[in-house]
Amino acid sequence: MTAAGHPPTVEPGPGWSQDLANGAPGPALEHIEYACSGTGTWASAHEQVAMMTRRPVTALPDDGLFRGAPAVAFVLNAAHTTSYTRALAALDPHVDRITRTRLERAHARIDAERLSEIREWDLISGLTGLGAYQLARHGDSALLRDILAYLVRLTTPVTVHGQALPGWWCANGPADLPSRNWPGGHANLGLAHGISGPLALLSTAMRHGIGVPGQAGTIKWICTWLDQWRQGSGARAWWPGMLSLAEWQSGTVCRRGPQRPSWCYGTPGQARAQQLAGLALGNADRRQLAEDALAGCVSDPAQLFALSDATLCHGWAGLLLTTWRTAADARDDRLTRQLPRLRALMDRYLDGGGQLDRPGLLEGTTGLRLAQHTTSATVPSAARWDACLLLTG
């Protein structure tokens, strides 16, 4: 048994060892957090890291934060220990090479005036995630600034067949594949795969004193664009997760109400990104808007009822963690006062048969345990493991 009382993870197949979302990096990150916080041992953390690195680490041109060398390096860096100094030094040039290759391809795509694919720039697979890694690993660096400059350029509107579209408009459907159900593609607003991810990274970097020309203006522009699609106001505000071309052309959102209150696509993740923007810009109104929206979301039984699992990505764990992070930076204690209730509701859901039956950071038991541990700790996360979710600020 490991220090946290969980049985050792068994590797089910190739690729699992370097998949941050569902593979070995998740349990390794979990046990690193336990060791950093003093609730687990470094022996258990090293055991999980050994399992993560038992096979050669891949460094493929399409790797992002949640796969291959960037995923492994993120986990090792979270430990903040000299035990992994040599391994990180060996991984750094590979991650940097992947990032530069992806930047070159992205700029070439923009130069050619082609529409983007989500995996070019999103948090999970794209340059936003690689930027989150650079920020966590190196802080202010030339490569991070290159990523920020690319994200500034990404927001420049494009014209396709006479139609003006946001620069991050995706030519594919939400699965990032051509879809008959999404003619003309779509715009994604979420934190995991949408424009809220770049907004969170640009804002977080600015809060750390890292900036490039046009960064502040881009943060303001994204927020203004999100305002255009906000439904309702105050505690009733919400944003759609995606927009079709028909919705864009008509200026009307077809969805009649908010989607499930998730980290990945829903109001919690979107609100946290906008709160970070308000903090970065010193814009009290933007902070208030974001915090009002999230306070209304977590107080609305109808929205909470839409949660159908306990996962970090799109379930109770993600809602709790995102609310906890947002509450820590909030102007008042409304969200803090909601946290005990959210924990109780999540526990009731789990006790009622909602337990997860598989490992994994985003959709399994690993993420659930980390969210429970972090939001109940008396001190902030030493590993800052949720930097991979762009929640830390």
Disulfide bonds with the S-S distance in Angstrom:
none
